[in-house]
Amino acid sequence: MTGVPGRDVARFWVETLGCPKNAVDSDKIVASLAADGLERAADVADADLVVVNTCAFIEAARRESVDTILELADARRPGARLVVTGCLAERSGPELEAALPEVDAVVGFAGEGSLAALVEAGGSEAAPVSFLRRKPTGVRDLLELPRARPTAPWAYLKVAEGCDRACAFCAIPSFRGKQRSRTPDSIVAEARALVEGGVAELVLVAQDLAWYGRDAGEPGALSPLLRRLDGELAGAGLARLRLLYLYPSEVRDPLVATMLDTPSVVPYFDLSLQHADRALLARMKRWGSGERFAATIDAIRAAEPDAAFRSSFIVGFPGETEAAHEELLAFLDAAQLDWAGFFAFSEEDGTAAAELDGVVAPELVAERLRECEDVQVPITQAARDALVLAGAELDVLVDGADDETGDPVGRTHREAPEIDGVVRLAGAFAKPGVLVRARAVSALGPDVVATPVAVGVP
C-alpha cells in the first residue's frame, strides 16, 4: 500500500477484540504489515489501513464487534481502507459484507476468499491492495507467521488452532475448524524469538490447550513441550510458563506432575469447568461433575498448597433448574477458587443448545449471576487478605507502572495477565521484566499492595 498522497510510508491501525488467541493473531498481522513497509499509526484517524480483528463467541461479542467496526469507520481518515477479519468474518462474512457497506473487505484467516487468499492474490476488488505479504509455503492461516517485537515482558503463545470438541453452546469449531497443532519446533522457535525480545513470561493458549498434539497422533504432547521450553529457554531469560484453557478431563498426570515439577511452569490452573451439576454438564455435552472437579482441585492442592485456580461458568443454560444452580453455588463455596468468571448463556445459531428446551428467563439468569458473584467475590477477597495476614513474600514480575502513582505493577504466579488482579509495589523502582520479591501489606479488592524486599531475584 504505497503512494498515499502526502506520505512516503502508509500507516496502519489494528484493533483487537475478544480473547488472547485473537491477540496473537493480531500480533502476526502487525508483524506482516510492518514487514511490508507500513508503519503503525498513532491513532485510527492517522491510519491509511484499519484492520479490525473481531470476536464472535457470543451475541454480546458480536454486537461489540459491529459497534467497533462502525465507530472506526467514522473515525478513519478520508480514503483509509477498512478491513474486517477474525472470528466474526469467519462466521458471518457474507452477512457482514451485505450489512456494512462502510467496510472495504471482509476476510477470514483460512480457506478460499480468506485473509490468506487475499494475501496470496495481492488484493481483491473490494480492497485492491496487499496489506500482508505472501505467506511462506506450507503455512496454514496465521499460526506460523512471525510476531511483532514484544512490547511487554509477557506474551501469549498460541500452540494450536481450532477445536475437536462439540460443546453444545459453542460455535467455534464451525468457523475455526478442527484442532491443528503446531510442531514443537515452530513453537520453540517463536518462543525463543519472544524471549530474546524481552519476554519473561510466556502464556500458552489454544482453544483446547491440553489436547495439544492429539490431532498429530501425539496425545499428551503438552508435557514434553513444556519440559523442552523450560530446558531450552529458562537459561535464556524465560522466567515463567503459564497455561490457559485446560479442559478438566485432561488435568491429570502426567500433565499435572509436569506443571508442578517443571521449574518455569507456574502452578496456575485455568480449568474450563462451565458448571458443577452433572446433568446440566451432560446437556452441555461436557465431561465432569462438581465431585470430579473438587477431587482434581483437592489433589493438586495436596501436592502444591500454593496452587492458584481460575474457572468460568455459564449461568442460565437451558434446563438449569434451581437445584442445579444451588449445586453450582455449593461448589463455588467448597472449591474456594482464587478467580472465577460468570457469563449468561448466549444462544448461538447452529449449536445444539439453540434447539434445547428449558430456556431460563433473562430475569432469573440475572438473579443467578448476582448470586454467583455474591458467593465468589468474598472468596477472592479472602484469598487476597490471607496473603496480607500471613505477611507473604511474593515474587512479582513487573509488567509496567501505575498511571497515577508511577509505582511498578506486576503479577505473581497467582495472577494471569489482563484477567486477574495485580500486585502494586509501593515506593519501589523496577523496570518491566524484572522480578521483585516483596511482602504483602494490604489488599485493595482484587489487587495486593506489597513493599519490596529484594529487586532482581533469581
Phi and psi in degrees as a GROMACS rama.xvg file:
@    title "Ramachandran Plot"
@    xaxis  label "Phi"
@    yaxis  label "Psi"
@TYPE xy
-125.614  176.257  THR-2
71.6751  28.4336  GLY-3
-70.8757  125.82  VAL-4
-54.3469  129.756  PRO-5
80.8224  4.30711  GLY-6
-136.545  145.046  ARG-7
-84.8048  -30.935  ASP-8
-130.291  132.429  VAL-9
-73.582  153.031  ALA-10
-121.77  152.174  ARG-11
-130.859  158.345  PHE-12
-135.585  129.153  TRP-13
-116.077  122.46  VAL-14
-106.127  127.474  GLU-15
-115  129.839  THR-16
-120.473  155.062  LEU-17
94.8565  -147.621  GLY-18
-88.6829  174.226  CYS-19
-58.467  -29.6318  PRO-20
-63.6857  -37.6011  LYS-21
-65.1617  -35.7679  ASN-22
-60.8672  -37.8409  ALA-23
-65.0674  -44.83  VAL-24
-58.8497  -42.1762  ASP-25
-63.7802  -38.6823  SER-26
-55.191  -41.5543  ASP-27
-75.0866  -33.9876  LYS-28
-62.4848  -44.9558  ILE-29
-59.1961  -44.8829  VAL-30
-62.9696  -39.0588  ALA-31
-69.1716  -39.8467  SER-32
-62.4701  -44.2652  LEU-33
-63.9429  -37.9771  ALA-34
-66.0591  -25.298  ALA-35
-82.0552  -0.549491  ASP-36
97.5672  3.80814  GLY-37
-81.6549  158.083  LEU-38
-115.974  151.423  GLU-39
-65.6061  138.487  ARG-40
-85.6635  154.33  ALA-41
-69.9365  -32.5824  ALA-42
-157.665  176.193  ASP-43
-64.668  -31.63  VAL-44
-70.7607  -13.7961  ALA-45
-97.3561  -3.55478  ASP-46
-91.4259  145.6  ALA-47
-92.3457  -22.8264  ASP-48
-132.359  126.77  LEU-49
-117.739  121.924  VAL-50
-113.819  127.164  VAL-51
-110.574  114.767  VAL-52
-93.6729  105.109  ASN-53
-93.2441  166.395  THR-54
-119.706  146.947  CYS-55
-140.047  24.6883  ALA-56
-65.0387  -46.5795  PHE-57
-135.508  171.914  ILE-58
-57.7804  -42.1558  GLU-59
-61.275  -37.6256  ALA-60
-68.3064  -38.0448  ALA-61
-66.203  -40.8954  ARG-62
-62.4487  -42.6399  ARG-63
-62.5776  -39.2686  GLU-64
-63.1029  -47.0213  SER-65
-64.5048  -43.3439  VAL-66
-59.7938  -41.1885  ASP-67
-66.7074  -41.8511  THR-68
-57.2943  -46.4041  ILE-69
-66.5585  -39.1507  LEU-70
-62.3474  -43.6167  GLU-71
-71.8908  -31.4111  LEU-72
-61.815  -38.8327  ALA-73
-73.0198  -33.2676  ASP-74
-84.8019  -17.6546  ALA-75
-69.2023  158.744  ARG-76
-75.1564  156.191  ARG-77
-56.7786  130.635  PRO-78
89.9917  -11.6158  GLY-79
-69.0492  143.924  ALA-80
-93.6084  142.596  ARG-81
-118.094  118.442  LEU-82
-117.536  131.342  VAL-83
-109.472  128.533  VAL-84
-136.797  -169.945  THR-85
90.0334  -164.087  GLY-86
-65.0365  -39.2305  CYS-87
-66.9018  -36.0811  LEU-88
-66.0354  -40.1041  ALA-89
-64.4938  -41.0436  GLU-90
-84.3308  -37.7091  ARG-91
-134.326  39.7894  SER-92
-55.6271  -54.5555  GLY-93
-60.7166  -38.6506  PRO-94
-64.9801  -40.5276  GLU-95
-64.137  -44.3401  LEU-96
-59.3732  -39.2757  GLU-97
-74.1819  -34.6597  ALA-98
-88.24  -20.8247  ALA-99
-124.337  80.9753  LEU-100
-64.4355  -14.8623  PRO-101
-67.2522  -19.7138  GLU-102
-89.5974  134.632  VAL-103
-81.4007  -31.7421  ASP-104
-156.328  142.043  ALA-105
-119.758  115.303  VAL-106
-136.824  141.487  VAL-107
-91.5302  -164.156  GLY-108
-103.786  -13.4219  PHE-109
-152.626  150.699  ALA-110
91.3742  176.1  GLY-111
-62.3481  137.349  GLU-112
75.493  15.9351  GLY-113
-101.463  -177.422  SER-114
-57.4144  -42.1253  LEU-115
-59.113  -43.9663  ALA-116
-67.2378  -37.772  ALA-117
-61.7727  -40.8854  LEU-118
-63.9413  -48.4932  VAL-119
-61.3185  -39.6319  GLU-120
-82.7866  -15.0425  ALA-121
79.1519  22.4721  GLY-122
135.702  -175.258  GLY-123
-147.527  172.333  SER-124
-62.4118  -35.213  GLU-125
-72.6259  -36.8468  ALA-126
-134.639  81.2309  ALA-127
-76.7563  51.5113  PRO-128
-140.638  148.705  VAL-129
-95.3756  108.481  SER-130
-99.4536  1.72595  PHE-131
-138.361  140.097  LEU-132
-75.8972  166.542  ARG-133
-55.9784  135.542  ARG-134
-77.9797  151.551  LYS-135
-59.2399  150.391  PRO-136
-57.5069  133.648  THR-137
87.2985  -3.26074  GLY-138
-75.2834  133.692  VAL-139
-103.409  131.639  ARG-140
38.8937  -134.865  ASP-141
-101.321  2.854  LEU-142
-55.667  -40.7306  LEU-143
-102.035  1.76709  GLU-144
-67.4103  150.683  LEU-145
-67.7145  160.507  PRO-146
-98.4981  157.412  ARG-147
-70.4234  156.479  ALA-148
-61.3741  131.982  ARG-149
-63.682  146.293  PRO-150
-113.169  1.19  THR-151
-135.897  161.98  ALA-152
-80.3404  10.3332  PRO-153
-137.001  158.547  TRP-154
-155.319  143.596  ALA-155
-76.1009  143.747  TYR-156
-131.506  110.042  LEU-157
-83.1558  125.059  LYS-158
-103.032  -12.3527  VAL-159
-158.591  160.782  ALA-160
-124.501  151.788  GLU-161
80.8424  179.14  GLY-162
-152.76  139.366  CYS-163
-92.6014  -9.27045  ASP-164
-83.4572  167.723  ARG-165
-130.349  49.3284  ALA-166
-58.398  136.935  CYS-167
-63.3269  -25.6634  ALA-168
-95.3483  -6.43689  PHE-169
-110.3  130.844  CYS-170
-100.061  -1.2774  ALA-171
-54.4989  -45.8702  ILE-172
-60.2519  -24.5988  PRO-173
-70.3125  -24.537  SER-174
-122.913  -14.037  PHE-175
-101.11  -13.6855  ARG-176
81.8416  -175.079  GLY-177
-68.466  162.147  LYS-178
-65.1526  138.216  GLN-179
-131.591  103.138  ARG-180
-82.2  139.758  SER-181
-76.0711  159.224  ARG-182
-73.2631  149.422  THR-183
-55.9094  -38.1568  PRO-184
-61.0639  -42.5855  ASP-185
-68.8083  -35.8507  SER-186
-66.9788  -46.0844  ILE-187
-63.3745  -38.6559  VAL-188
-63.1177  -43.6797  ALA-189
-66.9578  -40.732  GLU-190
-61.1119  -42.2229  ALA-191
-62.8866  -42.7413  ARG-192
-62.8086  -39.0675  ALA-193
-66.2993  -44.7521  LEU-194
-64.9675  -42.4325  VAL-195
-65.0976  -22.6891  GLU-196
-86.4255  2.51586  GLY-197
110.89  5.04871  GLY-198
-79.4293  126.789  VAL-199
-101.521  -21.8855  ALA-200
-128.34  123.604  GLU-201
-102.55  130.774  LEU-202
-111.197  106.786  VAL-203
-77.833  131.446  LEU-204
-135.728  155.036  VAL-205
-170.394  166.097  ALA-206
-60.5614  -35.748  GLN-207
-141.624  80.3508  ASP-208
-59.0881  -44.2559  LEU-209
-69.3626  -12.9168  ALA-210
-85.252  -1.01896  TRP-211
-50.3557  131.673  TYR-212
91.3096  -18.1477  GLY-213
-64.1993  -38.5748  ARG-214
-65.8666  -21.4173  ASP-215
-96.0193  12.2372  ALA-216
77.9651  20.4689  GLY-217
-130.154  67.3964  GLU-218
-61.1342  144.452  PRO-219
81.5749  13.1023  GLY-220
-72.8403  -12.9202  ALA-221
-65.8492  -38.2831  LEU-222
-61.0731  -52.3055  SER-223
-64.0203  -29.8364  PRO-224
-64.0313  -42.9527  LEU-225
-61.7214  -44.2571  LEU-226
-64.5544  -37.4636  ARG-227
-68.6849  -44.4902  ARG-228
-59.2534  -43.3082  LEU-229
-63.9863  -46.2155  ASP-230
-66.1303  -35.5989  GLY-231
-90.4197  -23.2686  GLU-232
-119.269  -14.4387  LEU-233
-60.2734  -34.7136  ALA-234
-83.0538  -5.19191  GLY-235
-104.308  5.30464  ALA-236
122.62  -7.02143  GLY-237
-75.002  121.358  LEU-238
-100.235  -33.7428  ALA-239
-142.855  143.33  ARG-240
-118.488  128.255  LEU-241
-124.027  143.188  ARG-242
-113.876  131.489  LEU-243
-119.729  146.25  LEU-244
71.2287  70.7877  TYR-245
-104.483  118.824  LEU-246
-68.7132  130.91  TYR-247
-62.1742  -29.8134  PRO-248
-65.6602  -21.5912  SER-249
-94.4186  -1.90743  GLU-250
-86.6035  81.0442  VAL-251
-157.27  171.975  ARG-252
-66.7871  144.567  ASP-253
-85.4528  -5.34109  PRO-254
-63.1371  -47.1031  LEU-255
-62.0833  -45.2165  VAL-256
-60.886  -40.2468  ALA-257
-63.8271  -43.0672  THR-258
-62.9206  -37.2546  MET-259
-83.6293  -21.9484  LEU-260
-102.011  -15.0634  ASP-261
-88.9667  119.682  THR-262
-52.6431  -43.0778  PRO-263
-83.9507  -13.2909  SER-264
-80.1473  123.353  VAL-265
-83.7697  146.409  VAL-266
-80  66.2897  PRO-267
-120.514  116.02  TYR-268
-112.195  104.524  PHE-269
-94.3062  96.2442  ASP-270
-97.7785  127.085  LEU-271
-86.1518  86.8713  SER-272
-91.9066  -48.4101  LEU-273
76.5723  -32.7929  GLN-274
-168.928  -179.209  HIS-275
-124.312  -14.2404  ALA-276
-82.2711  123.47  ASP-277
-60.8362  -44.435  ARG-278
-63.5752  -40.0676  ALA-279
-70.3772  -38.7715  LEU-280
-60.5507  -36.7132  LEU-281
-64.2823  -40.4131  ALA-282
-64.4026  -30.9458  ARG-283
-75.9502  -7.79054  MET-284
62.5846  45.4771  LYS-285
-120.219  153.198  ARG-286
-82.4348  149.997  TRP-287
109.245  179.32  GLY-288
-160.703  166.614  SER-289
-56.4932  -39.4092  GLY-290
-64.679  -43.7908  GLU-291
-66.96  -41.2345  ARG-292
-62.3228  -43.2447  PHE-293
-62.613  -39.4482  ALA-294
-63.9088  -40.3503  ALA-295
-63.1939  -46.8697  THR-296
-64.3754  -44.3378  ILE-297
-61.6764  -41.7052  ASP-298
-64.888  -40.2841  ALA-299
-66.7576  -43.1445  ILE-300
-64.1667  -33.6249  ARG-301
-64.8168  -36.2709  ALA-302
-81.82  -31.4845  ALA-303
-144.173  91.124  GLU-304
-59.9614  -21.3938  PRO-305
-90.5257  6.0035  ASP-306
-63.1925  144.964  ALA-307
-111.814  147.912  ALA-308
-131.025  138.006  PHE-309
-132.563  148.828  ARG-310
-154.305  170.468  SER-311
-128.704  153.364  SER-312
-138.083  140.763  PHE-313
-93.7695  128.741  ILE-314
-111.033  133.528  VAL-315
86.3889  20.8163  GLY-316
-61.6726  142.919  PHE-317
-51.5141  128.544  PRO-318
93.68  -0.071216  GLY-319
-70.9732  108.795  GLU-320
-84.6211  171.59  THR-321
-63.2922  -36.4153  GLU-322
-64.8699  -40.24  ALA-323
-64.5128  -40.927  ALA-324
-62.9806  -43.1355  HIS-325
-62.7359  -33.9066  GLU-326
-66.4998  -37.5544  GLU-327
-63.8989  -43.8664  LEU-328
-62.0196  -41.0989  LEU-329
-64.9911  -39.1706  ALA-330
-63.2583  -45.4535  PHE-331
-57.5746  -43.0104  LEU-332
-64.5152  -39.1307  ASP-333
-78.9825  -38.0312  ALA-334
-73.9679  -31.5288  ALA-335
53.0989  52.4039  GLN-336
-66.0404  144.169  LEU-337
-65.8854  -38.8276  ASP-338
-141.338  143.814  TRP-339
-153.287  143.025  ALA-340
-119.22  146.73  GLY-341
-126.952  134.065  PHE-342
-134.443  135.714  PHE-343
-69.0944  138.886  ALA-344
-56.2683  136.083  PHE-345
-119.832  121.016  SER-346
-75.13  119.729  GLU-347
-111.834  126.315  GLU-348
-55.5121  137.611  ASP-349
87.2992  -5.70084  GLY-350
-95.4701  157.161  THR-351
-61.741  -34.1295  ALA-352
-65.5523  -25.7237  ALA-353
-65.9056  -17.6678  ALA-354
-101.523  0.716629  GLU-355
-80.9232  150.764  LEU-356
-87.6715  -176.827  ASP-357
78.3852  32.1834  GLY-358
-61.0249  134.373  VAL-359
-92.4516  132.609  VAL-360
-60.9057  140.609  ALA-361
-55.7672  -37.5113  PRO-362
-63.3542  -37.9901  GLU-363
-72.0503  -37.7049  LEU-364
-60.2961  -44.6553  VAL-365
-61.6511  -40.5486  ALA-366
-64.5866  -41.8535  GLU-367
-68.4425  -35.4707  ARG-368
-60.4256  -44.5037  LEU-369
-61.5187  -40.7046  ARG-370
-66.0028  -37.7896  GLU-371
-63.2545  -45.4414  CYS-372
-62.493  -38.4095  GLU-373
-61.8881  -31.1439  ASP-374
-80.5027  -44.6041  VAL-375
-78.0172  -38.7523  GLN-376
-56.6269  -46.7735  VAL-377
-64.2174  -29.1877  PRO-378
-67.4236  -47.372  ILE-379
-60.8409  -43.3509  THR-380
-63.1427  -40.6214  GLN-381
-63.8206  -37.1791  ALA-382
-65.1075  -37.5114  ALA-383
-71.9182  -41.4491  ARG-384
-62.1653  -35.5144  ASP-385
-62.7562  -34.8544  ALA-386
-63.4926  -38.2748  LEU-387
-70.6416  -46.7881  VAL-388
-60.3027  -33.695  LEU-389
-84.0875  -6.98843  ALA-390
58.5267  39.2848  GLY-391
-62.4731  139.278  ALA-392
-89.0962  127.691  GLU-393
-117.203  138.438  LEU-394
-94.3812  109.39  ASP-395
-108.711  122.195  VAL-396
-87.9437  117.243  LEU-397
-73.9462  125.428  VAL-398
-95.5397  -32.5663  ASP-399
178.169  -153.161  GLY-400
-126.607  149.923  ALA-401
-65.4619  134.381  ASP-402
-62.6324  -32.2552  ASP-403
-90.9478  -48.2139  GLU-404
-91.4522  -24.3405  THR-405
81.7821  -3.88544  GLY-406
-68.8505  147.094  ASP-407
-61.4041  145.058  PRO-408
-127.772  134.012  VAL-409
-154.703  -161.45  GLY-410
-142.351  150.276  ARG-411
-95.9065  -167.675  THR-412
-67.9266  -16.2884  HIS-413
-79.415  -13.5504  ARG-414
-122.238  120.27  GLU-415
-82.0259  150.241  ALA-416
-65.2062  142.559  PRO-417
75.3233  -15.4764  GLU-418
-119.538  -21.4783  ILE-419
-110.295  -178.658  ASP-420
-69.8754  -178.99  GLY-421
-131.328  172.514  VAL-422
-112.852  125.225  VAL-423
-100.569  123.939  ARG-424
-95.9429  98.1439  LEU-425
-69.2364  127.04  ALA-426
67.9299  21.2977  GLY-427
-104.555  166.745  ALA-428
-132.525  117.653  PHE-429
-156.908  137.61  ALA-430
-79.7707  157.138  LYS-431
-55.8347  138.751  PRO-432
94.8827  -10.0475  GLY-433
-87.8035  140.004  VAL-434
-90.5945  129.329  LEU-435
-122.069  129.19  VAL-436
-88.9509  127.475  ARG-437
-142.344  155.919  ALA-438
-103.991  129.162  ARG-439
-67.235  129.412  ALA-440
-122.364  -21.4003  VAL-441
-161.946  164.302  SER-442
-125.873  133.606  ALA-443
-119.943  89.3778  LEU-444
61.5896  -126.047  GLY-445
-78.7569  -8.27501  PRO-446
-96.3061  153.803  ASP-447
-118.926  137.591  VAL-448
-100.759  132.78  VAL-449
-136.98  152.356  ALA-450
-108.164  135.886  THR-451
-64.1246  143.274  PRO-452
-109.538  -41.5561  VAL-453
-153.536  142.209  ALA-454
-108.008  138.727  VAL-455
76.469  37.3931  GLY-456
-67.6473  150.698  VAL-457
